[in-house]
Amino acid sequence: MNYTYILRCADGTLYTGWTNDLEKRLEAHNSGTGAKYTRSRRPCRLVYFEELGTKEEAMSREFHIKRLTREEKLRLINSRNE
């Protein structure tokens, strides 16, 4: 399984990525070995994810989410949590 995910960083910013191991990737972000963006913004909390069948689908979804405005991303997160 592949995942596209959104993290909320300690400074309130949102980070979007994709992985095939969500738990391991979250640990990497919070240990400082994940993305350069999240290293100085720890801790990061998983606030949204989608399961996708292939790596290509996950990467495509990540690309589309990254193009959303912050407000649109927040609506996406809130729609999953309702």
mmCIF file of the N, C-alpha and C atoms, coordinates in Angstrom:
data_MODEL
# 
_entry.id   MODEL 
# 
loop_
_atom_site.group_PDB 
_atom_site.id 
_atom_site.type_symbol 
_atom_site.label_atom_id 
_atom_site.label_alt_id 
_atom_site.label_comp_id 
_atom_site.label_asym_id 
_atom_site.label_entity_id 
_atom_site.label_seq_id 
_atom_site.pdbx_PDB_ins_code 
_atom_site.Cartn_x 
_atom_site.Cartn_y 
_atom_site.Cartn_z 
_atom_site.occupancy 
_atom_site.B_iso_or_equiv 
_atom_site.pdbx_formal_charge 
_atom_site.auth_seq_id 
_atom_site.auth_comp_id 
_atom_site.auth_asym_id 
_atom_site.auth_atom_id 
_atom_site.pdbx_PDB_model_num 
ATOM 1   N N  . MET A 1 1  ? 0.844   -1.181 0.000  1.00 0.00 ? 1  MET A N  1 
ATOM 2   C CA . MET A 1 1  ? 0.000   0.000  0.000  1.00 0.00 ? 1  MET A CA 1 
ATOM 3   C C  . MET A 1 1  ? 0.889   1.244  0.000  1.00 0.00 ? 1  MET A C  1 
ATOM 4   N N  . ASN A 1 2  ? 0.423   2.263  -0.673 1.00 0.00 ? 2  ASN A N  1 
ATOM 5   C CA . ASN A 1 2  ? 1.111   3.551  -0.737 1.00 0.00 ? 2  ASN A CA 1 
ATOM 6   C C  . ASN A 1 2  ? 0.197   4.621  -0.155 1.00 0.00 ? 2  ASN A C  1 
ATOM 7   N N  . TYR A 1 3  ? 0.802   5.643  0.394  1.00 0.00 ? 3  TYR A N  1 
ATOM 8   C CA . TYR A 1 3  ? 0.051   6.667  1.110  1.00 0.00 ? 3  TYR A CA 1 
ATOM 9   C C  . TYR A 1 3  ? 0.482   8.056  0.672  1.00 0.00 ? 3  TYR A C  1 
ATOM 10  N N  . THR A 1 4  ? -0.480  8.952  0.595  1.00 0.00 ? 4  THR A N  1 
ATOM 11  C CA . THR A 1 4  ? -0.226  10.381 0.508  1.00 0.00 ? 4  THR A CA 1 
ATOM 12  C C  . THR A 1 4  ? -0.707  10.943 1.835  1.00 0.00 ? 4  THR A C  1 
ATOM 13  N N  . TYR A 1 5  ? 0.094   11.826 2.433  1.00 0.00 ? 5  TYR A N  1 
ATOM 14  C CA . TYR A 1 5  ? -0.216  12.264 3.791  1.00 0.00 ? 5  TYR A CA 1 
ATOM 15  C C  . TYR A 1 5  ? 0.046   13.755 3.967  1.00 0.00 ? 5  TYR A C  1 
ATOM 16  N N  . ILE A 1 6  ? -0.575  14.298 5.008  1.00 0.00 ? 6  ILE A N  1 
ATOM 17  C CA . ILE A 1 6  ? -0.334  15.684 5.406  1.00 0.00 ? 6  ILE A CA 1 
ATOM 18  C C  . ILE A 1 6  ? 0.039   15.676 6.888  1.00 0.00 ? 6  ILE A C  1 
ATOM 19  N N  . LEU A 1 7  ? 1.112   16.392 7.203  1.00 0.00 ? 7  LEU A N  1 
ATOM 20  C CA . LEU A 1 7  ? 1.539   16.577 8.585  1.00 0.00 ? 7  LEU A CA 1 
ATOM 21  C C  . LEU A 1 7  ? 1.283   18.011 9.000  1.00 0.00 ? 7  LEU A C  1 
ATOM 22  N N  . ARG A 1 8  ? 0.953   18.193 10.277 1.00 0.00 ? 8  ARG A N  1 
ATOM 23  C CA . ARG A 1 8  ? 0.914   19.544 10.847 1.00 0.00 ? 8  ARG A CA 1 
ATOM 24  C C  . ARG A 1 8  ? 2.180   19.670 11.683 1.00 0.00 ? 8  ARG A C  1 
ATOM 25  N N  . CYS A 1 9  ? 3.017   20.626 11.330 1.00 0.00 ? 9  CYS A N  1 
ATOM 26  C CA . CYS A 1 9  ? 4.285   20.829 12.026 1.00 0.00 ? 9  CYS A CA 1 
ATOM 27  C C  . CYS A 1 9  ? 4.060   21.671 13.283 1.00 0.00 ? 9  CYS A C  1 
ATOM 28  N N  . ALA A 1 10 ? 5.056   21.678 14.158 1.00 0.00 ? 10 ALA A N  1 
ATOM 29  C CA . ALA A 1 10 ? 4.952   22.400 15.431 1.00 0.00 ? 10 ALA A CA 1 
ATOM 30  C C  . ALA A 1 10 ? 4.681   23.890 15.230 1.00 0.00 ? 10 ALA A C  1 
ATOM 31  N N  . ASP A 1 11 ? 5.145   24.448 14.118 1.00 0.00 ? 11 ASP A N  1 
ATOM 32  C CA . ASP A 1 11 ? 4.912   25.877 13.864 1.00 0.00 ? 11 ASP A CA 1 
ATOM 33  C C  . ASP A 1 11 ? 3.582   26.146 13.164 1.00 0.00 ? 11 ASP A C  1 
ATOM 34  N N  . GLY A 1 12 ? 2.761   25.086 12.998 1.00 0.00 ? 12 GLY A N  1 
ATOM 35  C CA . GLY A 1 12 ? 1.440   25.254 12.403 1.00 0.00 ? 12 GLY A CA 1 
ATOM 36  C C  . GLY A 1 12 ? 1.397   25.081 10.894 1.00 0.00 ? 12 GLY A C  1 
ATOM 37  N N  . THR A 1 13 ? 2.549   24.947 10.263 1.00 0.00 ? 13 THR A N  1 
ATOM 38  C CA . THR A 1 13 ? 2.560   24.758 8.814  1.00 0.00 ? 13 THR A CA 1 
ATOM 39  C C  . THR A 1 13 ? 2.169   23.324 8.469  1.00 0.00 ? 13 THR A C  1 
ATOM 40  N N  . LEU A 1 14 ? 1.817   23.129 7.206  1.00 0.00 ? 14 LEU A N  1 
ATOM 41  C CA . LEU A 1 14 ? 1.413   21.810 6.721  1.00 0.00 ? 14 LEU A CA 1 
ATOM 42  C C  . LEU A 1 14 ? 2.463   21.291 5.752  1.00 0.00 ? 14 LEU A C  1 
ATOM 43  N N  . TYR A 1 15 ? 2.749   20.001 5.838  1.00 0.00 ? 15 TYR A N  1 
ATOM 44  C CA . TYR A 1 15 ? 3.703   19.350 4.945  1.00 0.00 ? 15 TYR A CA 1 
ATOM 45  C C  . TYR A 1 15 ? 3.004   18.173 4.292  1.00 0.00 ? 15 TYR A C  1 
ATOM 46  N N  . THR A 1 16 ? 3.139   18.045 2.983  1.00 0.00 ? 16 THR A N  1 
ATOM 47  C CA . THR A 1 16 ? 2.520   16.948 2.242  1.00 0.00 ? 16 THR A CA 1 
ATOM 48  C C  . THR A 1 16 ? 3.602   16.067 1.643  1.00 0.00 ? 16 THR A C  1 
ATOM 49  N N  . GLY A 1 17 ? 3.412   14.755 1.744  1.00 0.00 ? 17 GLY A N  1 
ATOM 50  C CA . GLY A 1 17 ? 4.367   13.817 1.171  1.00 0.00 ? 17 GLY A CA 1 
ATOM 51  C C  . GLY A 1 17 ? 3.692   12.511 0.807  1.00 0.00 ? 17 GLY A C  1 
ATOM 52  N N  . TRP A 1 18 ? 4.491   11.539 0.376  1.00 0.00 ? 18 TRP A N  1 
ATOM 53  C CA . TRP A 1 18 ? 3.973   10.210 0.069  1.00 0.00 ? 18 TRP A CA 1 
ATOM 54  C C  . TRP A 1 18 ? 4.987   9.186  0.578  1.00 0.00 ? 18 TRP A C  1 
ATOM 55  N N  . THR A 1 19 ? 4.516   7.974  0.837  1.00 0.00 ? 19 THR A N  1 
ATOM 56  C CA . THR A 1 19 ? 5.371   6.907  1.338  1.00 0.00 ? 19 THR A CA 1 
ATOM 57  C C  . THR A 1 19 ? 4.693   5.566  1.129  1.00 0.00 ? 19 THR A C  1 
ATOM 58  N N  . ASN A 1 20 ? 5.450   4.504  1.304  1.00 0.00 ? 20 ASN A N  1 
ATOM 59  C CA . ASN A 1 20 ? 4.858   3.164  1.305  1.00 0.00 ? 20 ASN A CA 1 
ATOM 60  C C  . ASN A 1 20 ? 4.862   2.578  2.713  1.00 0.00 ? 20 ASN A C  1 
ATOM 61  N N  . ASP A 1 21 ? 5.359   3.337  3.701  1.00 0.00 ? 21 ASP A N  1 
ATOM 62  C CA . ASP A 1 21 ? 5.357   2.912  5.102  1.00 0.00 ? 21 ASP A CA 1 
ATOM 63  C C  . ASP A 1 21 ? 5.099   4.147  5.963  1.00 0.00 ? 21 ASP A C  1 
ATOM 64  N N  . LEU A 1 22 ? 3.844   4.384  6.252  1.00 0.00 ? 22 LEU A N  1 
ATOM 65  C CA . LEU A 1 22 ? 3.424   5.620  6.921  1.00 0.00 ? 22 LEU A CA 1 
ATOM 66  C C  . LEU A 1 22 ? 4.032   5.771  8.313  1.00 0.00 ? 22 LEU A C  1 
ATOM 67  N N  . GLU A 1 23 ? 4.012   4.710  9.097  1.00 0.00 ? 23 GLU A N  1 
ATOM 68  C CA . GLU A 1 23 ? 4.552   4.786  10.458 1.00 0.00 ? 23 GLU A CA 1 
ATOM 69  C C  . GLU A 1 23 ? 6.052   5.084  10.457 1.00 0.00 ? 23 GLU A C  1 
ATOM 70  N N  . LYS A 1 24 ? 6.781   4.394  9.604  1.00 0.00 ? 24 LYS A N  1 
ATOM 71  C CA . LYS A 1 24 ? 8.226   4.605  9.512  1.00 0.00 ? 24 LYS A CA 1 
ATOM 72  C C  . LYS A 1 24 ? 8.539   6.015  9.034  1.00 0.00 ? 24 LYS A C  1 
ATOM 73  N N  . ARG A 1 25 ? 7.768   6.524  8.090  1.00 0.00 ? 25 ARG A N  1 
ATOM 74  C CA . ARG A 1 25 ? 8.014   7.863  7.565  1.00 0.00 ? 25 ARG A CA 1 
ATOM 75  C C  . ARG A 1 25 ? 7.731   8.933  8.609  1.00 0.00 ? 25 ARG A C  1 
ATOM 76  N N  . LEU A 1 26 ? 6.674   8.755  9.397  1.00 0.00 ? 26 LEU A N  1 
ATOM 77  C CA . LEU A 1 26 ? 6.370   9.705  10.463 1.00 0.00 ? 26 LEU A CA 1 
ATOM 78  C C  . LEU A 1 26 ? 7.492   9.719  11.503 1.00 0.00 ? 26 LEU A C  1 
ATOM 79  N N  . GLU A 1 27 ? 8.004   8.543  11.846 1.00 0.00 ? 27 GLU A N  1 
ATOM 80  C CA . GLU A 1 27 ? 9.134   8.459  12.772 1.00 0.00 ? 27 GLU A CA 1 
ATOM 81  C C  . GLU A 1 27 ? 10.349  9.185  12.206 1.00 0.00 ? 27 GLU A C  1 
ATOM 82  N N  . ALA A 1 28 ? 10.592  9.028  10.898 1.00 0.00 ? 28 ALA A N  1 
ATOM 83  C CA . ALA A 1 28 ? 11.720  9.708  10.261 1.00 0.00 ? 28 ALA A CA 1 
ATOM 84  C C  . ALA A 1 28 ? 11.564  11.224 10.347 1.00 0.00 ? 28 ALA A C  1 
ATOM 85  N N  . HIS A 1 29 ? 10.373  11.725 10.071 1.00 0.00 ? 29 HIS A N  1 
ATOM 86  C CA . HIS A 1 29 ? 10.142  13.171 10.160 1.00 0.00 ? 29 HIS A CA 1 
ATOM 87  C C  . HIS A 1 29 ? 10.411  13.665 11.576 1.00 0.00 ? 29 HIS A C  1 
ATOM 88  N N  . ASN A 1 30 ? 9.960   12.934 12.568 1.00 0.00 ? 30 ASN A N  1 
ATOM 89  C CA . ASN A 1 30 ? 10.085  13.393 13.949 1.00 0.00 ? 30 ASN A CA 1 
ATOM 90  C C  . ASN A 1 30 ? 11.454  13.135 14.562 1.00 0.00 ? 30 ASN A C  1 
ATOM 91  N N  . SER A 1 31 ? 12.269  12.311 13.928 1.00 0.00 ? 31 SER A N  1 
ATOM 92  C CA . SER A 1 31 ? 13.630  12.092 14.428 1.00 0.00 ? 31 SER A CA 1 
ATOM 93  C C  . SER A 1 31 ? 14.633  13.015 13.743 1.00 0.00 ? 31 SER A C  1 
ATOM 94  N N  . GLY A 1 32 ? 14.178  13.765 12.739 1.00 0.00 ? 32 GLY A N  1 
ATOM 95  C CA . GLY A 1 32 ? 15.056  14.692 12.040 1.00 0.00 ? 32 GLY A CA 1 
ATOM 96  C C  . GLY A 1 32 ? 15.702  14.104 10.805 1.00 0.00 ? 32 GLY A C  1 
ATOM 97  N N  . THR A 1 33 ? 15.330  12.870 10.441 1.00 0.00 ? 33 THR A N  1 
ATOM 98  C CA . THR A 1 33 ? 15.918  12.246 9.254  1.00 0.00 ? 33 THR A CA 1 
ATOM 99  C C  . THR A 1 33 ? 14.938  12.230 8.076  1.00 0.00 ? 33 THR A C  1 
ATOM 100 N N  . GLY A 1 34 ? 13.812  12.876 8.253  1.00 0.00 ? 34 GLY A N  1 
ATOM 101 C CA . GLY A 1 34 ? 12.828  12.960 7.168  1.00 0.00 ? 34 GLY A CA 1 
ATOM 102 C C  . GLY A 1 34 ? 13.173  14.113 6.249  1.00 0.00 ? 34 GLY A C  1 
ATOM 103 N N  . ALA A 1 35 ? 12.189  14.774 5.742  1.00 0.00 ? 35 ALA A N  1 
ATOM 104 C CA . ALA A 1 35 ? 12.396  15.887 4.815  1.00 0.00 ? 35 ALA A CA 1 
ATOM 105 C C  . ALA A 1 35 ? 13.107  17.058 5.493  1.00 0.00 ? 35 ALA A C  1 
ATOM 106 N N  . LYS A 1 36 ? 13.907  17.756 4.724  1.00 0.00 ? 36 LYS A N  1 
ATOM 107 C CA . LYS A 1 36 ? 14.620  18.923 5.239  1.00 0.00 ? 36 LYS A CA 1 
ATOM 108 C C  . LYS A 1 36 ? 13.641  19.947 5.829  1.00 0.00 ? 36 LYS A C  1 
ATOM 109 N N  . TYR A 1 37 ? 12.481  20.088 5.192  1.00 0.00 ? 37 TYR A N  1 
ATOM 110 C CA . TYR A 1 37 ? 11.481  21.058 5.647  1.00 0.00 ? 37 TYR A CA 1 
ATOM 111 C C  . TYR A 1 37 ? 11.033  20.778 7.079  1.00 0.00 ? 37 TYR A C  1 
ATOM 112 N N  . THR A 1 38 ? 10.848  19.517 7.436  1.00 0.00 ? 38 THR A N  1 
ATOM 113 C CA . THR A 1 38 ? 10.295  19.185 8.745  1.00 0.00 ? 38 THR A CA 1 
ATOM 114 C C  . THR A 1 38 ? 11.350  19.131 9.851  1.00 0.00 ? 38 THR A C  1 
ATOM 115 N N  . ARG A 1 39 ? 12.622  19.091 9.518  1.00 0.00 ? 39 ARG A N  1 
ATOM 116 C CA . ARG A 1 39 ? 13.680  18.960 10.538 1.00 0.00 ? 39 ARG A CA 1 
ATOM 117 C C  . ARG A 1 39 ? 13.618  20.044 11.598 1.00 0.00 ? 39 ARG A C  1 
ATOM 118 N N  . SER A 1 40 ? 13.395  21.274 11.183 1.00 0.00 ? 40 SER A N  1 
ATOM 119 C CA . SER A 1 40 ? 13.376  22.387 12.136 1.00 0.00 ? 40 SER A CA 1 
ATOM 120 C C  . SER A 1 40 ? 11.973  22.712 12.617 1.00 0.00 ? 40 SER A C  1 
ATOM 121 N N  . ARG A 1 41 ? 11.005  21.893 12.258 1.00 0.00 ? 41 ARG A N  1 
ATOM 122 C CA . ARG A 1 41 ? 9.611   22.167 12.608 1.00 0.00 ? 41 ARG A CA 1 
ATOM 123 C C  . ARG A 1 41 ? 8.991   21.025 13.407 1.00 0.00 ? 41 ARG A C  1 
ATOM 124 N N  . ARG A 1 42 ? 9.807   20.272 14.095 1.00 0.00 ? 42 ARG A N  1 
ATOM 125 C CA . ARG A 1 42 ? 9.320   19.125 14.872 1.00 0.00 ? 42 ARG A CA 1 
ATOM 126 C C  . ARG A 1 42 ? 8.752   19.590 16.206 1.00 0.00 ? 42 ARG A C  1 
ATOM 127 N N  . PRO A 1 43 ? 7.848   18.813 16.771 1.00 0.00 ? 43 PRO A N  1 
ATOM 128 C CA . PRO A 1 43 ? 7.321   17.549 16.270 1.00 0.00 ? 43 PRO A CA 1 
ATOM 129 C C  . PRO A 1 43 ? 6.242   17.783 15.209 1.00 0.00 ? 43 PRO A C  1 
ATOM 130 N N  . CYS A 1 44 ? 6.074   16.773 14.375 1.00 0.00 ? 44 CYS A N  1 
ATOM 131 C CA . CYS A 1 44 ? 5.058   16.797 13.335 1.00 0.00 ? 44 CYS A CA 1 
ATOM 132 C C  . CYS A 1 44 ? 3.991   15.763 13.680 1.00 0.00 ? 44 CYS A C  1 
ATOM 133 N N  . ARG A 1 45 ? 2.747   16.103 13.378 1.00 0.00 ? 45 ARG A N  1 
ATOM 134 C CA . ARG A 1 45 ? 1.635   15.216 13.695 1.00 0.00 ? 45 ARG A CA 1 
ATOM 135 C C  . ARG A 1 45 ? 0.879   14.885 12.415 1.00 0.00 ? 45 ARG A C  1 
ATOM 136 N N  . LEU A 1 46 ? 0.602   13.612 12.230 1.00 0.00 ? 46 LEU A N  1 
ATOM 137 C CA . LEU A 1 46 ? -0.165  13.170 11.069 1.00 0.00 ? 46 LEU A CA 1 
ATOM 138 C C  . LEU A 1 46 ? -1.605  13.639 11.228 1.00 0.00 ? 46 LEU A C  1 
ATOM 139 N N  . VAL A 1 47 ? -2.097  14.410 10.249 1.00 0.00 ? 47 VAL A N  1 
ATOM 140 C CA . VAL A 1 47 ? -3.465  14.925 10.329 1.00 0.00 ? 47 VAL A CA 1 
ATOM 141 C C  . VAL A 1 47 ? -4.351  14.425 9.198  1.00 0.00 ? 47 VAL A C  1 
ATOM 142 N N  . TYR A 1 48 ? -3.734  13.799 8.174  1.00 0.00 ? 48 TYR A N  1 
ATOM 143 C CA . TYR A 1 48 ? -4.514  13.334 7.034  1.00 0.00 ? 48 TYR A CA 1 
ATOM 144 C C  . TYR A 1 48 ? -3.699  12.324 6.252  1.00 0.00 ? 48 TYR A C  1 
ATOM 145 N N  . PHE A 1 49 ? -4.365  11.283 5.744  1.00 0.00 ? 49 PHE A N  1 
ATOM 146 C CA . PHE A 1 49 ? -3.701  10.383 4.808  1.00 0.00 ? 49 PHE A CA 1 
ATOM 147 C C  . PHE A 1 49 ? -4.727  9.703  3.926  1.00 0.00 ? 49 PHE A C  1 
ATOM 148 N N  . GLU A 1 50 ? -4.267  9.278  2.775  1.00 0.00 ? 50 GLU A N  1 
ATOM 149 C CA . GLU A 1 50 ? -5.070  8.506  1.832  1.00 0.00 ? 50 GLU A CA 1 
ATOM 150 C C  . GLU A 1 50 ? -4.272  7.272  1.448  1.00 0.00 ? 50 GLU A C  1 
ATOM 151 N N  . GLU A 1 51 ? -4.940  6.123  1.342  1.00 0.00 ? 51 GLU A N  1 
ATOM 152 C CA . GLU A 1 51 ? -4.306  4.902  0.860  1.00 0.00 ? 51 GLU A CA 1 
ATOM 153 C C  . GLU A 1 51 ? -4.513  4.824  -0.646 1.00 0.00 ? 51 GLU A C  1 
ATOM 154 N N  . LEU A 1 52 ? -3.435  4.551  -1.360 1.00 0.00 ? 52 LEU A N  1 
ATOM 155 C CA . LEU A 1 52 ? -3.499  4.450  -2.814 1.00 0.00 ? 52 LEU A CA 1 
ATOM 156 C C  . LEU A 1 52 ? -2.812  3.165  -3.253 1.00 0.00 ? 52 LEU A C  1 
ATOM 157 N N  . GLY A 1 53 ? -3.213  2.655  -4.400 1.00 0.00 ? 53 GLY A N  1 
ATOM 158 C CA . GLY A 1 53 ? -2.730  1.363  -4.844 1.00 0.00 ? 53 GLY A CA 1 
ATOM 159 C C  . GLY A 1 53 ? -1.295  1.329  -5.332 1.00 0.00 ? 53 GLY A C  1 
ATOM 160 N N  . THR A 1 54 ? -0.865  2.393  -6.009 1.00 0.00 ? 54 THR A N  1 
ATOM 161 C CA . THR A 1 54 ? 0.473   2.374  -6.591 1.00 0.00 ? 54 THR A CA 1 
ATOM 162 C C  . THR A 1 54 ? 1.271   3.603  -6.172 1.00 0.00 ? 54 THR A C  1 
ATOM 163 N N  . LYS A 1 55 ? 2.582   3.485  -6.324 1.00 0.00 ? 55 LYS A N  1 
ATOM 164 C CA . LYS A 1 55 ? 3.486   4.598  -6.055 1.00 0.00 ? 55 LYS A CA 1 
ATOM 165 C C  . LYS A 1 55 ? 3.124   5.792  -6.936 1.00 0.00 ? 55 LYS A C  1 
ATOM 166 N N  . GLU A 1 56 ? 2.831   5.520  -8.188 1.00 0.00 ? 56 GLU A N  1 
ATOM 167 C CA . GLU A 1 56 ? 2.502   6.585  -9.133 1.00 0.00 ? 56 GLU A CA 1 
ATOM 168 C C  . GLU A 1 56 ? 1.240   7.340  -8.718 1.00 0.00 ? 56 GLU A C  1 
ATOM 169 N N  . GLU A 1 57 ? 0.234   6.603  -8.235 1.00 0.00 ? 57 GLU A N  1 
ATOM 170 C CA . GLU A 1 57 ? -0.999  7.252  -7.764 1.00 0.00 ? 57 GLU A CA 1 
ATOM 171 C C  . GLU A 1 57 ? -0.715  8.123  -6.548 1.00 0.00 ? 57 GLU A C  1 
ATOM 172 N N  . ALA A 1 58 ? 0.107   7.621  -5.627 1.00 0.00 ? 58 ALA A N  1 
ATOM 173 C CA . ALA A 1 58 ? 0.445   8.383  -4.424 1.00 0.00 ? 58 ALA A CA 1 
ATOM 174 C C  . ALA A 1 58 ? 1.219   9.644  -4.777 1.00 0.00 ? 58 ALA A C  1 
ATOM 175 N N  . MET A 1 59 ? 2.166   9.522  -5.699 1.00 0.00 ? 59 MET A N  1 
ATOM 176 C CA . MET A 1 59 ? 2.957   10.683 -6.114 1.00 0.00 ? 59 MET A CA 1 
ATOM 177 C C  . MET A 1 59 ? 2.086   11.711 -6.840 1.00 0.00 ? 59 MET A C  1 
ATOM 178 N N  . SER A 1 60 ? 1.169   11.233 -7.646 1.00 0.00 ? 60 SER A N  1 
ATOM 179 C CA . SER A 1 60 ? 0.265   12.133 -8.350 1.00 0.00 ? 60 SER A CA 1 
ATOM 180 C C  . SER A 1 60 ? -0.645  12.864 -7.375 1.00 0.00 ? 60 SER A C  1 
ATOM 181 N N  . ARG A 1 61 ? -1.169  12.141 -6.407 1.00 0.00 ? 61 ARG A N  1 
ATOM 182 C CA . ARG A 1 61 ? -2.048  12.765 -5.409 1.00 0.00 ? 61 ARG A CA 1 
ATOM 183 C C  . ARG A 1 61 ? -1.277  13.787 -4.578 1.00 0.00 ? 61 ARG A C  1 
ATOM 184 N N  . GLU A 1 62 ? -0.029  13.455 -4.215 1.00 0.00 ? 62 GLU A N  1 
ATOM 185 C CA . GLU A 1 62 ? 0.817   14.410 -3.488 1.00 0.00 ? 62 GLU A CA 1 
ATOM 186 C C  . GLU A 1 62 ? 0.967   15.693 -4.297 1.00 0.00 ? 62 GLU A C  1 
ATOM 187 N N  . PHE A 1 63 ? 1.246   15.561 -5.585 1.00 0.00 ? 63 PHE A N  1 
ATOM 188 C CA . PHE A 1 63 ? 1.400   16.724 -6.460 1.00 0.00 ? 63 PHE A CA 1 
ATOM 189 C C  . PHE A 1 63 ? 0.141   17.584 -6.453 1.00 0.00 ? 63 PHE A C  1 
ATOM 190 N N  . HIS A 1 64 ? -1.023  16.949 -6.544 1.00 0.00 ? 64 HIS A N  1 
ATOM 191 C CA . HIS A 1 64 ? -2.283  17.698 -6.580 1.00 0.00 ? 64 HIS A CA 1 
ATOM 192 C C  . HIS A 1 64 ? -2.569  18.380 -5.236 1.00 0.00 ? 64 HIS A C  1 
ATOM 193 N N  . ILE A 1 65 ? -2.296  17.700 -4.137 1.00 0.00 ? 65 ILE A N  1 
ATOM 194 C CA . ILE A 1 65 ? -2.525  18.311 -2.824 1.00 0.00 ? 65 ILE A CA 1 
ATOM 195 C C  . ILE A 1 65 ? -1.574  19.487 -2.617 1.00 0.00 ? 65 ILE A C  1 
ATOM 196 N N  . LYS A 1 66 ? -0.330  19.350 -3.032 1.00 0.00 ? 66 LYS A N  1 
ATOM 197 C CA . LYS A 1 66 ? 0.631   20.444 -2.862 1.00 0.00 ? 66 LYS A CA 1 
ATOM 198 C C  . LYS A 1 66 ? 0.215   21.697 -3.621 1.00 0.00 ? 66 LYS A C  1 
ATOM 199 N N  . ARG A 1 67 ? -0.578  21.555 -4.660 1.00 0.00 ? 67 ARG A N  1 
ATOM 200 C CA . ARG A 1 67 ? -1.047  22.706 -5.443 1.00 0.00 ? 67 ARG A CA 1 
ATOM 201 C C  . ARG A 1 67 ? -2.244  23.401 -4.792 1.00 0.00 ? 67 ARG A C  1 
ATOM 202 N N  . LEU A 1 68 ? -2.854  22.788 -3.785 1.00 0.00 ? 68 LEU A N  1 
ATOM 203 C CA . LEU A 1 68 ? -3.994  23.393 -3.093 1.00 0.00 ? 68 LEU A CA 1 
ATOM 204 C C  . LEU A 1 68 ? -3.524  24.548 -2.222 1.00 0.00 ? 68 LEU A C  1 
ATOM 205 N N  . THR A 1 69 ? -4.419  25.480 -1.962 1.00 0.00 ? 69 THR A N  1 
ATOM 206 C CA . THR A 1 69 ? -4.119  26.546 -1.005 1.00 0.00 ? 69 THR A CA 1 
ATOM 207 C C  . THR A 1 69 ? -4.168  25.959 0.402  1.00 0.00 ? 69 THR A C  1 
ATOM 208 N N  . ARG A 1 70 ? -3.653  26.695 1.348  1.00 0.00 ? 70 ARG A N  1 
ATOM 209 C CA . ARG A 1 70 ? -3.706  26.248 2.742  1.00 0.00 ? 70 ARG A CA 1 
ATOM 210 C C  . ARG A 1 70 ? -5.154  26.019 3.176  1.00 0.00 ? 70 ARG A C  1 
ATOM 211 N N  . GLU A 1 71 ? -6.043  26.914 2.801  1.00 0.00 ? 71 GLU A N  1 
ATOM 212 C CA . GLU A 1 71 ? -7.449  26.797 3.172  1.00 0.00 ? 71 GLU A CA 1 
ATOM 213 C C  . GLU A 1 71 ? -8.064  25.530 2.575  1.00 0.00 ? 71 GLU A C  1 
ATOM 214 N N  . GLU A 1 72 ? -7.727  25.230 1.337  1.00 0.00 ? 72 GLU A N  1 
ATOM 215 C CA . GLU A 1 72 ? -8.245  24.011 0.707  1.00 0.00 ? 72 GLU A CA 1 
ATOM 216 C C  . GLU A 1 72 ? -7.697  22.762 1.392  1.00 0.00 ? 72 GLU A C  1 
ATOM 217 N N  . LYS A 1 73 ? -6.429  22.800 1.793  1.00 0.00 ? 73 LYS A N  1 
ATOM 218 C CA . LYS A 1 73 ? -5.846  21.668 2.522  1.00 0.00 ? 73 LYS A CA 1 
ATOM 219 C C  . LYS A 1 73 ? -6.546  21.481 3.870  1.00 0.00 ? 73 LYS A C  1 
ATOM 220 N N  . LEU A 1 74 ? -6.821  22.579 4.556  1.00 0.00 ? 74 LEU A N  1 
ATOM 221 C CA . LEU A 1 74 ? -7.516  22.484 5.845  1.00 0.00 ? 74 LEU A CA 1 
ATOM 222 C C  . LEU A 1 74 ? -8.918  21.908 5.673  1.00 0.00 ? 74 LEU A C  1 
ATOM 223 N N  . ARG A 1 75 ? -9.606  22.293 4.613  1.00 0.00 ? 75 ARG A N  1 
ATOM 224 C CA . ARG A 1 75 ? -10.929 21.722 4.336  1.00 0.00 ? 75 ARG A CA 1 
ATOM 225 C C  . ARG A 1 75 ? -10.827 20.222 4.062  1.00 0.00 ? 75 ARG A C  1 
ATOM 226 N N  . LEU A 1 76 ? -9.802  19.821 3.334  1.00 0.00 ? 76 LEU A N  1 
ATOM 227 C CA . LEU A 1 76 ? -9.570  18.402 3.065  1.00 0.00 ? 76 LEU A CA 1 
ATOM 228 C C  . LEU A 1 76 ? -9.333  17.640 4.368  1.00 0.00 ? 76 LEU A C  1 
ATOM 229 N N  . ILE A 1 77 ? -8.494  18.182 5.233  1.00 0.00 ? 77 ILE A N  1 
ATOM 230 C CA . ILE A 1 77 ? -8.204  17.557 6.533  1.00 0.00 ? 77 ILE A CA 1 
ATOM 231 C C  . ILE A 1 77 ? -9.482  17.460 7.353  1.00 0.00 ? 77 ILE A C  1 
ATOM 232 N N  . ASN A 1 78 ? -10.233 18.549 7.412  1.00 0.00 ? 78 ASN A N  1 
ATOM 233 C CA . ASN A 1 78 ? -11.461 18.582 8.215  1.00 0.00 ? 78 ASN A CA 1 
ATOM 234 C C  . ASN A 1 78 ? -12.527 17.655 7.664  1.00 0.00 ? 78 ASN A C  1 
ATOM 235 N N  . SER A 1 79 ? -12.574 17.486 6.358  1.00 0.00 ? 79 SER A N  1 
ATOM 236 C CA . SER A 1 79 ? -13.581 16.607 5.769  1.00 0.00 ? 79 SER A CA 1 
ATOM 237 C C  . SER A 1 79 ? -13.332 15.154 6.169  1.00 0.00 ? 79 SER A C  1 
ATOM 238 N N  . ARG A 1 80 ? -12.105 14.789 6.359  1.00 0.00 ? 80 ARG A N  1 
ATOM 239 C CA . ARG A 1 80 ? -11.751 13.411 6.762  1.00 0.00 ? 80 ARG A CA 1 
ATOM 240 C C  . ARG A 1 80 ? -12.031 13.190 8.253  1.00 0.00 ? 80 ARG A C  1 
ATOM 241 N N  . ASN A 1 81 ? -11.939 14.266 9.038  1.00 0.00 ? 81 ASN A N  1 
ATOM 242 C CA . ASN A 1 81 ? -12.100 14.144 10.488 1.00 0.00 ? 81 ASN A CA 1 
ATOM 243 C C  . ASN A 1 81 ? -13.535 14.313 10.953 1.00 0.00 ? 81 ASN A C  1 
ATOM 244 N N  . GLU A 1 82 ? -14.453 14.590 10.046 1.00 0.00 ? 82 GLU A N  1 
ATOM 245 C CA . GLU A 1 82 ? -15.850 14.801 10.455 1.00 0.00 ? 82 GLU A CA 1 
ATOM 246 C C  . GLU A 1 82 ? -16.581 13.482 10.602 1.00 0.00 ? 82 GLU A C  1 
# 
